[in-house]
Amino acid sequence: MTQKQPVPASTPQETTPREDNASTPRIRFSLAITILGLLIFAIGAKPIWFNLDRRPVVGFVQISVFLVGLAIICLGGYIGLLTLWWGYERTIRSDIGARLIGTGYVFAVFAGLADIFGMGTQPFPQVPFFGPWQASGVLIGQGIIALGFLLLIPYHPQKTSRK
């Protein structure tokens, strides 16, 4: 039985990153997370599609479920788009996009849970109500999230090979 000798410290080691596609598992993970978030969002937004509708009004649990789904969609999209920056320095535009994703989500949560926070159309003792103002606020928040995703998309000029 031969023992492996230790490598001397003066032996040069390859330190450049490999060119294999190491981002593929992250992209697949982000797509899986995003699809899971879309499923949870759909359960919260349209529970009748899954035969889960029990009330004629949109209540606290339903609002909370679709906001959790929206958070998971944001997380999956952020991971996926951040992975596309693999090997490149991020720009200020991408940093603004990442912050807009978070800002849009906070806006959507505050608008969706406005009745819970005491800022909505129904005072506290009454059942929370997801009305047209709350829906508009959530849509504005989703628009801000979409703008953030658009700003986070990387643009890398094509490398042309000279022959």
C-alpha positions in Angstrom: 0.0 0.0 0.0 1.5 3.3 -1.1 0.8 6.5 0.7 0.2 9.7 -1.2 2.9 12.2 -0.6 1.8 15.8 0.3 2.1 18.4 -2.5 4.9 20.9 -1.8 3.7 24.4 -1.1 5.8 25.7 -4.0 3.8 23.7 -6.5 1.7 26.1 -8.7 -2.1 25.6 -8.4 -4.8 26.5 -10.9 -6.7 29.5 -9.4 -8.7 30.8 -12.3 -12.4 30.0 -12.2 -13.4 27.1 -14.3 -15.4 27.8 -17.4 -17.9 25.0 -16.9 -21.5 26.1 -16.3 -21.6 26.2 -12.5 -24.6 28.5 -12.5 -27.0 25.8 -14.0 -28.0 24.3 -10.6 -28.7 27.8 -9.2 -30.9 28.6 -12.2 -32.8 25.4 -11.8 -33.2 26.0 -8.0 -34.5 29.6 -8.7 -37.0 28.3 -11.2 -38.2 25.7 -8.8 -38.6 28.3 -6.1 -40.4 30.7 -8.4 -42.8 28.0 -9.6 -43.5 27.1 -6.0 -44.2 30.7 -5.2 -46.5 31.0 -8.2 -48.5 28.0 -6.9 -48.8 29.5 -3.4 -49.7 32.9 -4.9 -52.4 31.2 -7.1 -53.8 29.4 -4.1 -54.1 32.7 -2.2 -55.4 34.8 -5.1 -57.8 32.2 -6.7 -58.5 29.4 -4.2 -61.6 28.4 -6.2 -59.1 27.0 -8.8 -58.0 24.4 -6.2 -61.5 23.9 -4.7 -60.4 25.7 -1.5 -62.8 28.7 -1.6 -64.9 28.8 1.6 -65.9 32.5 1.8 -67.3 35.0 -0.6 -64.9 37.7 0.5 -61.1 37.9 0.5 -60.0 37.5 4.1 -56.8 37.8 6.1 -55.6 34.3 5.5 -56.1 34.5 1.8 -54.3 37.9 1.6 -51.5 36.4 3.7 -51.1 33.4 1.5 -50.8 35.3 -1.7 -48.4 37.7 -0.1 -46.2 34.8 1.0 -46.4 33.4 -2.5 -45.4 36.8 -3.9 -42.4 36.8 -1.5 -41.3 33.4 -2.7 -41.7 34.5 -6.4 -39.5 37.6 -5.6 -36.9 35.4 -3.9 -36.7 32.9 -6.8 -36.5 35.6 -9.4 -33.8 37.5 -7.5 -31.7 34.3 -7.1 -32.1 33.5 -10.8 -31.3 36.9 -12.1 -28.4 37.3 -9.7 -27.0 34.1 -11.1 -27.0 35.5 -14.6 -24.4 38.0 -13.3 -22.0 35.1 -12.7 -18.5 36.2 -13.5 -19.4 39.9 -14.1 -19.3 42.9 -11.9 -22.7 44.1 -11.0 -23.7 47.6 -12.1 -25.4 50.3 -10.2 -28.5 49.7 -12.3 -28.7 46.1 -11.0 -28.3 47.3 -7.4 -31.2 49.7 -7.9 -33.2 46.8 -9.4 -32.5 44.6 -6.4 -33.7 47.3 -4.1 -36.8 48.0 -6.1 -37.8 44.4 -5.8 -37.7 44.7 -2.0 -39.4 48.1 -2.1 -42.2 46.8 -4.3 -42.8 43.9 -2.0 -43.0 46.1 1.1 -45.4 48.3 -0.8 -47.5 45.3 -1.8 -47.6 44.0 1.8 -48.5 47.3 3.3 -51.3 47.8 0.7 -52.6 44.3 1.0 -52.7 44.3 4.8 -53.8 47.9 5.2 -56.9 46.9 7.1 -54.8 44.9 9.6 -52.5 47.9 10.1 -55.5 50.2 10.7 -55.0 52.2 7.5 -57.7 50.5 5.3 -61.3 50.9 4.6 -62.5 48.7 7.5 -61.9 49.6 11.1 -60.3 47.0 13.3 -63.3 45.2 14.9 -64.7 44.5 11.5 -63.5 41.7 9.2 -60.5 42.8 7.0 -61.6 43.6 3.5 -59.5 43.5 0.4 -61.1 46.2 -1.6 -60.3 48.1 -4.8 -57.8 50.4 -3.1 -55.9 47.5 -1.6 -55.9 45.7 -4.9 -54.6 48.8 -6.7 -51.8 49.2 -4.1 -50.8 45.5 -4.5 -50.8 46.0 -8.3 -48.6 49.1 -8.0 -46.2 47.1 -5.7 -46.1 44.3 -8.3 -45.3 46.9 -11.0 -42.4 48.2 -8.9 -41.2 44.5 -8.4 -41.4 44.0 -12.2 -39.4 47.2 -12.8 -36.8 45.9 -10.4 -36.6 42.6 -12.2 -36.1 44.4 -15.5 -33.3 46.5 -14.1 -31.7 43.4 -12.7 -31.4 41.7 -16.0 -27.8 41.7 -17.0 -26.6 43.1 -20.4 -23.2 41.8 -21.4 -21.9 42.7 -24.8 -21.2 39.7 -27.0 -17.6 38.7 -27.1 -16.6 38.4 -30.8 -13.9 36.0 -31.7 -11.3 37.1 -34.2 -10.0 34.6 -36.7 
